[in-house]
């Protein structure tokens, strides 16, 4: 499990996803949490699409 107490734009979480690791991220700024969530969801959706298209 990777812990990122300053998630910012979500770069660490995205790397964790790419490496098939679990992660926990948080930030004092709701703006950064929302940004990270958006980027993480975009990557997860793309991975699902890639898996669907490529089997």
Protein Blocks (a to p, Z undefined) as FASTA:
>chain_A
ZZdfblmnommmmmmmmnopacddddfblklmmmmmmmmmmmmmmmmmmmmmnZZ
